[in-house]
Amino acid sequence: MILKLVDRNTGEVIATDIETAYSFWPRFKGLMLRKDMPEGSALHISPCPSIHTFFMKFSIDILYLNRKNEIIGMERALSPGKVGKRFTGGHSVIEFPAGSLHNSAVHVGDALDFVDERWE
């Protein structure tokens, strides 16, 4: 399944290749031990109220979402070996290569959609 991430408020495509981690082992592994992450890609981890970057080799940008896929928090360029913030009501996170959110117009409060490109 190929998912893309779209800001429901603006229609902006935030990422074109969303990987999912919805079961125990993919959530546990996350991005640990990977060398990098391609531009335009992201990892959606659910359920996941908070994250860490231990055993990671690169920095990431993070969007924290509630159950309605509304952005409740953001972090930019969280470096390896750190613990991410914790936001009340957090249900899932989306991890991007560092710098991905710099040129994006997403803001706290925006709602996001995961769009299956096969059905567009």
N, C-alpha and C positions, 0 to 999 in steps of 0.2 A: 504494500500500500504506500503510495506517495502522497504525503500531506504537505500543504503549504499553510503558512500562518498569515492571517489577514486581520488587520485592525477593523473591527466592525463599524467604528465611528467614521473612519476616513476612507476605508477601502484600500489603504496602503498594504502592499505585500511586504511583510517583515522578513520572512524566510521562505525559501522555495523547496527545501528538502528537510522535513521534520522527521526525525527518528523518534520512536516511542519507547518508553521503559515503564511498563505497567504491571509487571510481575516481579517477584522478589529478586531474582538474580540480575536481570537488566537494571533494576533500580539500585541494587547494591553496587554493581560495577560502575554505572554511570559513565563518566569520561575518564576514569582512572586508567593510567598507563598508556593512554593514546598519545601519539606524538603531536597531533594537531587536529583541527576541525576545519573542514573546507568553508570558505566564505559562502554565505547563503544557506548554510545548514544550521540546525539546532536540535537539541534533545529535550523532549517533554517528559518529565518524570512525575508520575502520579500514582498513588498519593505521595506527597513529599512536602511537608511544611517548611523544611529548612535544608541547607546543604553545607558541604565542606569541600575544600579543594585539595585534601591530602592525597598524595600519590599522583597528582596531576602534573603535567609538564608544560602547561600553558595557562594563561589568564583567560577568564570568561566574563561575559556580561550575563546578568540573570534578571528574568522577570518572575515575580512571585504572583500567583493567581489564587483567587478564591474559587469556590465551587461553581460560580457562574462564569468562569473564565474572564473575570475582571481583574485588571492589574491593581494589586494592592501595595506593591513595592518593587523597587528596581535597584540593582547594583551594577556598577560599571567597572570593568577591569579588575575583578577579584583575582589576586595572584595565587599561585600554588601554595598549599600549606596553611590556608586560612579557613575560618568558619564564617559562613554567610550570616546575614541578619535574619531575624525571626520576626514575622509580621502576624499580628492577630488575625485569625481567619484564613491563614494560608492553607491551601489544599494541594497545590502543585507548583512546579517551577519549570521554566524553560531556560536552558543554558545555550548560549551563543558564543562564538569566538569573540574575544575582546575586540571592541571597536564597532561591533555590529549595530549597537543601539545609538552610536554617536550621530549618525546621519538620519536616524529614524525619528518620526514625529510622534511616537507612542508616549503616552503620559499615564501616570497613576490615575485610575478611574476609567480608562478605556477598556472596552470589552474586545476579546479576541475570538476568532473563529478558526478552527482547524478544518481546512477544505480538502476533500479527497479529489484530486485532479482527474480521476477516472470518471467522475460524474458531473464535470463542468460542461 
